[in-house]
């Protein structure tokens, strides 16, 4: 498969949709005061109830859902419109998501000393989105 602008835009859309499902699932459970089953790691409840799981009363997972929706918006705009401004927005959104994901990973590792498999999945998806968006952005820079 060639790494065309369209293919990379679609990859960003698919990855963001999977991330949206993950983040939305965690958000729903947060508001239900429930915890997801933790089958791969053993620290889901520890991570999801830590002081780091909420910012100003808003669960991190809800912010993650908004991040994935924004990625989907920009990826769809790039796919349909091809304007450089949308590619800039997509790249900056992906970069910010990568930064936040790295911070959250290190918080799990160094502060909480537990891992949530759903959080790790989201962090991995953010990394994959950044890679796909970087490749897409480089194609816009060459034109």
Order of alpha helices (4+ residues) and beta strands (2+ residues): alpha-alpha-beta-beta-alpha-alpha-alpha
